Amino acid sequence: MMAPRILSLLSMFETALRDRESPSVAKPGTRLVSFHRSIARLTFADGSGDVVLQCFTLADGQTCIKMQLRWASTGQISIHSLYPQGNFQWEEEVGRVADAWTEGPPAEAPVAPTGASGLHVIEHLVGA
């Protein structure tokens, strides 16, 4: 199965948020993208947080799309991995991630990574 274009997937996510009347997309956000590294970030204009998408191929040849949601108010992160196979429904799966955004940060805080923060690494990769 062919992976979607990363900006198309980001647009699909924004549309799903609009359909759910999320205030995060009331104003256009800022996009950063590195096509070479297949990574993109959308920072919401209202300051609510951001979403980072990364597309990569696993060792077995399977495509994986990682969507990382970060809520600015809490700094909490939620990671959703999509593994498109067969009759994969992009809109449905992206809709589930949009639902996770509109529900807000997870109840429990994840363990913070040691060393460089994930956001710092992402900003380095996309040249922010």
C-alpha positions as CSV (number, residue, x, y, z in Angstrom):
1,M,0.0,0.0,0.0
2,M,1.3,3.4,-0.9
3,A,1.7,5.9,1.9
4,P,-0.2,9.2,1.6
5,R,1.6,12.4,1.0
6,I,2.5,13.8,4.3
7,L,0.9,17.3,3.7
8,S,-2.3,15.6,2.4
9,L,-2.5,13.6,5.6
10,L,-2.0,16.8,7.6
11,S,-4.8,18.5,5.7
12,M,-7.0,15.5,6.3
13,F,-6.3,15.9,10.0
14,E,-7.2,19.6,9.9
15,T,-10.4,18.8,8.1
16,A,-11.3,16.2,10.6
17,L,-10.8,18.8,13.4
18,R,-13.0,21.3,11.5
19,D,-15.7,18.7,11.2
20,R,-15.5,18.3,15.0
21,E,-15.7,22.1,15.4
22,S,-12.4,22.2,17.2
23,P,-11.3,25.7,18.2
24,S,-7.7,24.7,17.4
25,V,-8.3,25.1,13.7
26,A,-10.5,28.3,13.8
27,K,-7.4,30.2,12.5
28,P,-4.8,28.8,10.1
29,G,-1.8,27.2,11.9
30,T,1.8,27.2,11.0
31,R,3.2,24.2,9.0
32,L,6.8,23.0,8.8
33,V,7.8,20.2,6.6
34,S,10.8,18.2,5.6
35,F,10.0,16.1,2.6
36,H,13.4,14.5,2.7
37,R,12.8,13.1,6.1
38,S,9.0,12.6,5.7
39,I,8.1,14.7,8.7
40,A,5.7,17.6,9.1
41,R,4.4,19.6,12.0
42,L,1.3,21.8,12.4
43,T,1.3,24.3,15.2
44,F,-2.1,25.5,16.0
45,A,-2.6,29.3,15.9
46,D,-4.6,29.4,19.1
47,G,-1.6,28.1,21.1
48,S,-3.3,24.9,22.1
49,G,-0.5,22.7,20.9
50,D,0.8,20.9,17.8
51,V,0.7,17.7,15.8
52,V,3.7,16.1,14.2
53,L,3.4,13.5,11.5
54,Q,6.2,11.2,10.4
55,C,6.0,8.6,7.7
56,F,8.5,5.8,7.5
57,T,9.0,2.2,6.3
58,L,9.6,-0.5,8.8
59,A,12.2,-3.2,8.4
60,D,9.6,-5.6,7.0
61,G,8.6,-3.1,4.3
62,Q,5.4,-2.0,6.0
63,T,4.5,1.7,6.1
64,C,4.0,3.4,9.4
65,I,2.6,6.9,10.0
66,K,3.3,8.2,13.5
67,M,1.1,11.1,14.7
68,Q,2.3,12.8,17.8
69,L,-0.2,15.2,19.5
70,R,1.1,17.7,22.1
71,W,-1.1,19.8,24.2
72,A,0.6,23.1,25.2
73,S,-1.4,23.6,28.4
74,T,0.0,20.4,30.0
75,G,2.9,19.5,27.8
76,Q,1.4,16.0,27.5
77,I,2.0,14.0,24.4
78,S,-0.1,11.2,22.8
79,I,1.3,9.1,20.0
80,H,-0.8,7.3,17.5
81,S,0.7,4.9,14.9
82,L,-1.2,4.0,11.7
83,Y,-0.3,0.9,9.8
84,P,-2.1,1.0,6.4
85,Q,-2.8,-2.4,5.0
86,G,-5.4,-3.8,2.7
87,N,-8.6,-1.7,2.5
88,F,-7.3,0.9,4.9
89,Q,-9.7,3.8,5.6
90,W,-7.5,6.9,5.9
91,E,-10.4,9.3,6.8
92,E,-11.7,7.0,9.5
93,E,-8.3,6.4,11.1
94,V,-7.3,10.1,11.0
95,G,-10.8,10.9,12.4
96,R,-9.9,8.7,15.4
97,V,-6.8,10.7,16.0
98,A,-8.8,13.9,15.7
99,D,-11.2,12.6,18.3
100,A,-8.2,12.0,20.6
101,W,-7.2,15.7,20.1
102,T,-10.7,17.0,20.8
103,E,-11.0,14.8,24.0
104,G,-7.9,16.6,25.3
105,P,-4.7,15.3,26.9
106,P,-4.5,11.8,28.3
107,A,-5.4,11.4,32.0
108,E,-1.9,10.2,33.0
109,A,1.3,12.0,32.1
110,P,3.7,9.9,30.0
111,V,7.2,9.5,31.2
112,A,9.4,12.3,29.8
113,P,12.2,11.3,27.5
114,T,15.7,11.7,28.8
115,G,18.2,13.9,26.9
116,A,16.9,16.2,24.1
117,S,13.2,16.7,24.1
118,G,11.2,15.2,21.3
119,L,10.1,18.7,20.2
120,H,13.7,19.9,20.0
121,V,14.6,17.0,17.8
122,I,11.6,17.6,15.6
123,E,12.5,21.3,15.2
124,H,16.0,20.3,14.3
125,L,14.8,17.8,11.7
126,V,12.3,20.3,10.0
127,G,14.7,23.2,10.2
128,A,12.7,25.3,12.6
